[in-house]
């Protein structure tokens, strides 16, 4: 069993007095894909923001390779963030930049490379997500599925060890949903990354993941393999599965 690359302990986060996370404990193993499930507003995306250092909790620890990132300031977080790529919900591309320049953005932020090398990396990453030749296209010219894939190419542009996926299939049709699911699996295999997928889509979760964790009322109600999840007698798990079947 792989040692955890990320250790989360007693994590609390609230907004304007509303408790969102109320004591999350979770280990994420190096090289695995884990999916965080939960309904809308349960704090799934908040958890990703805390792992990436974009926000700070009121209480708790997040250790990446044994180093607690919570006390780190912005300068100290830079080398941590170089190890993490994130696909934001809705892709969050810069509208004023071409697809290629969107992918190049984190490379320029973190490294001093010759322009020829930057363009080589951009082409390579776009090719990995099945988007050869779109470097000059603007986001407005791309379909929703293509935007997600450009966002994914940007997430892997600096060769991260960890990829965070925030609702990667939301708003996509079945064909593009399947394409994104396949890319999550392929990139984990090819790049040997640790993947953390946040979703409410149970079918997608079953396709891409090694383990699942259900976030309910600010805590992890259950974590385990797909087989363990499907067989679980925990009420919160049964309710979540039943709701998704009805939907």
C-alpha positions as CSV (number, residue, x, y, z in Angstrom):
1,X,0.0,0.0,0.0
2,X,1.4,3.4,-1.0
3,X,2.2,5.9,1.8
4,X,-0.1,9.0,1.8
5,X,1.2,11.9,-0.2
6,X,-1.5,14.1,1.4
7,X,-2.7,13.8,5.1
8,X,-5.7,15.9,6.1
9,X,-6.6,16.1,9.8
10,X,-9.5,17.8,11.7
11,X,-10.1,20.3,8.9
12,X,-12.6,23.1,9.6
13,X,-13.8,25.9,7.3
14,X,-16.7,28.3,7.5
15,X,-18.0,31.2,5.6
16,X,-19.9,34.1,7.3
17,X,-20.7,31.8,10.2
18,X,-21.8,28.9,8.1
19,X,-19.8,25.7,8.9
20,X,-18.9,24.0,5.6
21,X,-16.1,21.6,6.8
22,X,-16.4,20.4,10.4
23,X,-13.5,18.0,11.0
24,X,-12.4,16.4,7.8
25,X,-9.9,13.5,8.1
26,X,-8.6,11.9,5.0
27,X,-5.4,10.3,3.7
28,X,-4.7,10.4,-0.1
29,X,-2.2,7.8,-1.3
30,X,0.6,8.5,-3.7
31,X,-0.4,7.6,-7.3
32,X,-4.1,6.8,-6.6
33,X,-7.2,8.4,-8.0
34,X,-9.6,9.3,-5.2
35,X,-13.1,10.8,-5.8
36,X,-14.7,13.1,-3.2
37,X,-18.5,12.7,-3.5
38,X,-21.2,14.8,-2.0
39,X,-24.3,16.9,-2.8
40,X,-24.2,20.5,-3.8
41,X,-22.9,22.8,-1.0
42,X,-21.2,20.0,1.0
43,X,-17.8,21.6,0.7
44,X,-16.2,19.4,-2.0
45,X,-14.7,22.4,-4.0
46,X,-13.7,24.1,-0.7
47,X,-11.6,21.1,0.2
48,X,-9.7,21.4,-3.1
49,X,-9.1,25.1,-2.5
50,X,-7.6,24.3,0.9
51,X,-5.4,21.5,-0.5
52,X,-4.1,23.8,-3.2
53,X,-3.4,26.6,-0.7
54,X,-5.9,29.0,-2.3
55,X,-7.7,29.3,1.0
56,X,-6.9,28.7,4.6
57,X,-8.9,26.8,7.2
58,X,-9.8,28.0,10.7
59,X,-8.4,24.8,12.1
60,X,-6.7,21.6,11.1
61,X,-3.7,20.4,9.1
62,X,-3.0,19.5,5.5
63,X,0.4,17.8,5.1
64,X,1.9,17.2,1.6
65,X,4.8,14.8,1.9
66,X,4.8,15.4,5.7
67,X,5.0,19.2,5.5
68,X,2.0,21.1,6.9
69,X,1.1,23.7,4.3
70,X,-1.4,25.6,6.5
71,X,1.2,27.9,8.2
72,X,3.0,28.7,4.9
73,X,2.9,32.2,3.4
74,X,2.4,32.9,-0.3
75,X,6.2,32.7,-1.1
76,X,6.6,29.5,0.8
77,X,3.6,28.0,-1.0
78,X,5.1,28.6,-4.5
79,X,7.1,25.3,-4.6
80,X,4.1,23.4,-3.3
81,X,1.8,24.9,-6.0
82,X,4.4,23.8,-8.6
83,X,3.5,20.2,-7.6
84,X,-0.2,20.7,-8.1
85,X,-2.3,21.2,-11.2
86,X,-6.0,22.1,-11.0
87,X,-8.8,21.8,-13.5
88,X,-11.4,24.3,-12.4
89,X,-15.1,23.9,-12.7
90,X,-16.0,25.5,-16.1
91,X,-12.3,25.4,-17.1
92,X,-11.7,29.0,-16.1
93,X,-9.8,29.9,-19.2
94,X,-8.6,33.5,-19.7
95,X,-10.9,34.8,-22.4
96,X,-8.3,37.3,-23.8
97,X,-5.7,34.5,-24.3
98,X,-5.5,31.9,-27.0
99,X,-5.8,28.2,-26.1
100,X,-2.0,27.9,-26.5
101,X,-1.3,31.0,-24.3
102,X,-3.7,29.6,-21.6
103,X,-1.6,26.4,-21.5
104,X,1.6,28.4,-21.5
105,X,0.5,30.7,-18.6
106,X,1.6,28.5,-15.7
107,X,4.8,27.6,-17.5
108,X,5.7,31.3,-17.8
109,X,4.7,31.8,-14.1
110,X,6.9,29.1,-12.7
111,X,9.8,28.7,-15.1
112,X,12.2,30.8,-17.2
113,X,12.3,28.9,-20.5
114,X,13.1,29.8,-24.1
115,X,10.0,30.5,-26.1
116,X,10.7,27.6,-28.4
117,X,10.7,25.2,-25.4
118,X,7.4,26.8,-24.1
119,X,5.7,26.2,-27.4
120,X,7.0,22.6,-27.6
121,X,5.5,21.9,-24.1
122,X,2.2,23.6,-25.1
123,X,1.9,21.4,-28.2
124,X,2.8,18.3,-26.2
125,X,0.2,18.9,-23.5
126,X,-2.6,19.8,-26.0
127,X,-1.7,16.6,-27.9
128,X,-2.1,14.6,-24.7
129,X,-5.7,15.8,-24.3
130,X,-6.5,15.2,-28.0
131,X,-6.3,18.8,-29.2
132,X,-3.6,19.1,-31.8
133,X,-3.6,22.4,-33.7
134,X,-5.8,24.5,-31.5
135,X,-3.1,26.7,-30.2
136,X,-4.3,29.9,-32.0
137,X,-8.0,29.4,-31.2
138,X,-9.6,31.7,-28.7
139,X,-11.8,30.3,-25.9
140,X,-15.0,31.8,-27.6
141,X,-14.3,29.5,-30.6
142,X,-14.2,26.3,-28.5
143,X,-17.0,24.0,-27.4
144,X,-17.5,23.3,-23.7
145,X,-15.7,20.0,-24.0
146,X,-12.8,21.5,-25.8
147,X,-12.5,24.3,-23.1
148,X,-12.4,21.6,-20.4
149,X,-9.6,19.8,-22.3
150,X,-7.6,23.0,-22.7
151,X,-8.0,23.6,-19.0
152,X,-6.7,20.1,-18.4
153,X,-3.7,20.7,-20.7
154,X,-3.0,23.8,-18.6
155,X,-3.3,21.8,-15.4
156,X,-0.6,19.4,-16.5
157,X,1.6,22.0,-18.2
158,X,4.2,22.1,-15.4
159,X,4.2,18.3,-14.9
160,X,2.5,18.2,-11.5
161,X,2.6,15.3,-9.1
162,X,-1.0,16.0,-8.0
163,X,-4.0,16.9,-10.2
164,X,-7.2,18.4,-8.7
165,X,-10.4,18.0,-10.7
166,X,-13.3,20.3,-9.7
167,X,-16.5,18.9,-11.1
168,X,-14.7,18.0,-14.4
169,X,-17.9,16.7,-16.3
170,X,-20.4,19.3,-15.1
171,X,-22.3,20.9,-18.1
172,X,-21.0,18.4,-20.6
173,X,-23.0,16.1,-22.9
174,X,-22.6,12.3,-22.6
175,X,-19.9,12.1,-25.3
176,X,-17.7,14.8,-23.8
177,X,-18.3,13.4,-20.3
178,X,-17.0,10.1,-21.4
179,X,-14.0,11.7,-23.1
180,X,-13.0,13.6,-19.9
181,X,-13.4,10.4,-17.8
182,X,-11.1,8.6,-20.2
183,X,-8.6,11.4,-20.0
184,X,-8.6,11.3,-16.2
185,X,-7.8,7.6,-16.3
186,X,-5.2,7.9,-19.1
187,X,-3.3,10.8,-17.5
188,X,-3.1,9.0,-14.2
189,X,-1.6,6.0,-16.0
190,X,0.7,8.0,-18.3
191,X,1.9,10.7,-15.9
192,X,1.8,8.6,-12.7
193,X,0.1,11.4,-10.9
194,X,-2.1,11.4,-7.8
195,X,-5.6,12.5,-8.8
196,X,-8.3,14.0,-6.6
197,X,-11.7,14.3,-8.3
198,X,-14.6,16.2,-6.9
199,X,-18.0,15.4,-8.3
200,X,-21.6,14.6,-7.6
201,X,-21.7,12.3,-10.7
202,X,-21.6,8.8,-9.3
203,X,-21.3,7.1,-12.7
204,X,-18.2,9.1,-13.6
205,X,-16.8,8.4,-10.2
206,X,-17.1,4.7,-10.7
207,X,-15.3,4.9,-14.0
208,X,-12.3,6.9,-13.0
209,X,-11.5,6.2,-9.3
210,X,-9.6,3.7,-7.1
211,X,-11.3,4.9,-3.9
212,X,-14.2,7.1,-3.0
213,X,-14.9,9.3,0.0
214,X,-18.4,10.7,0.8
215,X,-18.5,14.2,2.3
216,X,-21.6,14.7,4.4
217,X,-22.4,17.5,7.0
218,X,-18.8,18.7,7.0
219,X,-17.1,15.3,7.6
220,X,-16.1,12.2,5.7
221,X,-19.0,9.8,6.2
222,X,-17.3,6.9,4.5
223,X,-14.2,6.1,2.4
224,X,-13.3,2.9,0.6
225,X,-13.0,1.1,-2.7
226,X,-15.9,1.1,-5.3
227,X,-16.8,-2.4,-4.1
228,X,-16.9,-1.3,-0.4
229,X,-18.9,1.8,-1.3
230,X,-21.5,-0.1,-3.2
231,X,-21.8,-2.7,-0.4
232,X,-21.8,-0.1,2.4
233,X,-24.6,-0.2,5.0
234,X,-23.9,3.3,6.2
235,X,-27.1,5.3,5.9
236,X,-25.5,8.4,4.3
237,X,-23.9,6.3,1.6
238,X,-27.2,4.4,0.9
239,X,-29.1,7.7,0.8
240,X,-26.6,9.2,-1.7
241,X,-26.6,6.2,-4.0
242,X,-30.5,6.0,-3.8
243,X,-30.8,9.7,-4.7
244,X,-28.5,9.3,-7.7
245,X,-30.5,6.3,-9.0
246,X,-33.7,8.4,-8.8
247,X,-32.0,11.3,-10.7
